[in-house]
Amino acid sequence: MTQAPPIRPAQGEGAGTLYALGAFVLWGILPLYFVALAPTGSWEVVAWRVVLSLVFCAILLTVTRGWGRMIAILRRPRLALLMGLAGVLIYGNWQVFVIAAQSDQVLEASLGYFINPITTVLLAVLVLHERLRVLQWVAIGVAAVAVIVIIVAYGAVPWYALMLTATFGVYGLVKKQVGGTVDATSGLALETLWLTPLAIVQLAIVGATTGITLGTAGPLHTILLLSAGAVTAVPLLLFAAGSSRVPLATMGMLQFAGPILQFIVGVAILHEPMPASRWIGFGIVWIACILFTVDQVRHTRRSRVAPVPVSVGV
C-alpha cells in the first residue's frame, strides 16, 4: 500500500517565512496609518489602540475558545505580573512610535528598529550574562559609532530611535522570560488588559482638553480609528506564526524588512529631510546590520553541521 508522502519541514518554513514577512511589511507601512489618523493626536490614538486591541483579542479568544488559556495564565501571579510589565513597555513603545510618525520623524523611528536586533544582543550580555561572538561585538561597536556620528553631524540626539529600541528591546527580554507559556493572543490580551485603566484615564483627559475625535472627522476616519485593534493584533499574530516555523537566522534577516520600509516611507512618501550627515549615519548602521546578519547565518550553518553528541545508556 502506498503511503502518503510526509510533510517536509521546508513546507512549514515557507509558510512561516510568508507569515513573518507579512508581519514586518505591515509594521513597515504602519507610519502611513498613523499619519492618516490626523487630526487624532498620539495620546488618543494609543488609548484607542489599547482598548480596541483588548476587544479584538476578546473576540479571537471567544472564536478560538482560548479563554481557558487566559484564565490559566491569570492563576499564575508571576506570569500575570510579567505580562503587566510587558504591557507597560509596549505602551511606551507605541506612544513613542505614534508621536514620531505624527511629527515627521519616521526616519528616526526606522533607525531605532534598525539597531534593535543589536540592542537585543547587548541586553542579553548585560542582563542574561550571555557570551557574544566576535562579529556580534563588532556590530555593536559599529552601531555605537553610527549613533555618535548622527549626534555629532546632525546636531541632535536621536531620542525617538533610542527610546524605541530600548523599550522594544526590554519588552523582548521580558517576553523571553515568559517563553512559550503564553500564546500571542492571550499575551496581547493580558498586556492590554493591564493597560486599559490607563487608556480610559487617557481618553478622559483627552476628552476634557482637546476633545475626542472618534466619529467627528468623517466615516473613513472613524473606520480607520476603529481598526486600531486589528492593525495592532494582526501583525503580532503573523509574527508569532512565522517565528514558530522559521530558523532564527531567517527571522534575523526578515526583521529588517520593517525598518527598510519605514525608511522608504519616510524618504519617498513623507519626504522627510535626508541630509548627507543622516546618510552617513544610516550607512554606518546598515554596515552594523549586515555584520549582525552575516554572524547569524554563519552561526546557524555551523550549528547545523556540528556533530550531535551520542549518549550511551548504562
Secondary structure as UniProt FT lines:
FT   HELIX           9..36
FT   TURN            37..39
FT   HELIX           42..63
FT   TURN            64..65
FT   HELIX           67..74
FT   HELIX           77..102
FT   TURN            103..104
FT   HELIX           106..114
FT   HELIX           116..126
FT   TURN            127..128
FT   HELIX           134..154
FT   HELIX           159..178
FT   HELIX           179..181
FT   HELIX           184..208
FT   TURN            209..210
FT   TURN            214..216
FT   HELIX           219..226
FT   HELIX           228..243
FT   TURN            244..245
FT   HELIX           248..254
FT   TURN            255..256
FT   HELIX           257..264
FT   HELIX           265..269
FT   HELIX           276..305
//
